[in-house]
Amino acid sequence: MKKAVTLFCWVLCGLLLGQGACAQGSSAALQKDCDVCPDLVLIPTGTFTMGSTAGLSIERPAHQVTVGSFYMGRMEVTQAQWAAVMGSTPSANSACGPECPVEMVSWDEAQEYLKKLSVLTGKKYRLPSEAEWEYVARAGTSTAYWWGDVASHEQANYGSDDCCEGVVQGRDVWVGTAPVGSFPANAFGVFDMLGNVAEWTEDFYHKSYVSAPSDGRAWLDDDLRHQYGRVVRGGAWNHDAAGIRSSKRAQAITVEPSESIGFRVARSL
């Protein structure tokens, strides 16, 4: 009954205010399961075109995916949120402060955080699938970035045109990571999907979208060689403009943390 009421509130709020305003300004669309838990945004069911017709080969073929409603972390997991659950501060950019995203966290370590959060709340926390991630990053758009086809330091924290170093320009006044929520939210009311830190997803890395699922689930398979290479999305503070496109994909090894990789949580309804 609670799920039905929540979805009804989302629909009503979206009709009255629009999805972005609903997600940012209405408690009906936001969820927080514990004091130290990340804020969650209720993402509505929808169908979108995943990938690119003009991008790299690993972004093709572009294909239709239908994603069911779920909760997505409104922000990237912060250093403070990580420390509250894990009792440590692993970040290379710790000087940025507790409200900056946690990084230097491997995929395996992120899974430990999610397990502990699940035990703490009694809810099933997880990483988003790659399809869920891109659906939220696009937020109803088909352009290179959710705000348009031209990268902008007014919209995201990313690096110089000559990869790979940070840059200070416009709203982006941080050479490294920025406090979460320092840039505008997209139409789903979700912050920092592009730039700041790249984000782990649940999926094994595949070299193209040939045979990819069309229902939004994580793409896993029986080839154990794939399990150590997971997809990271969104680009980071030290990536160039092309590196933070909504369709841009990259691979990282599960046991190797990086100062440019963090994550955000997801939760099924």
Buried (B, 14 or more C-beta within 10 A) or exposed (E): EEEEEBBEBBBEBBEEBEBBBBBBEBEBBBBEBEEBBBBBBBBBEBEBBBBBEEBBEBBBEBBEBEBBBBBBBBBBBBBBBBBBBBEEEBBBBBEBBBBBBBBBBBBBBBBEBBEBBBEBBEBEBBBBBBBBBBBBBBBBBEEBBBBEEEBBBEBBBBBBEEEEEBBEBEBBEBBBBBBBBBBBBBBBBBBBBBBBBBBBBBBBBBEBBEEBBEEBBBBEEEEEEBBBBBBBBBBBBBBBBBBBBBBBBBBBEBEEBBBBBBBBBBBEE
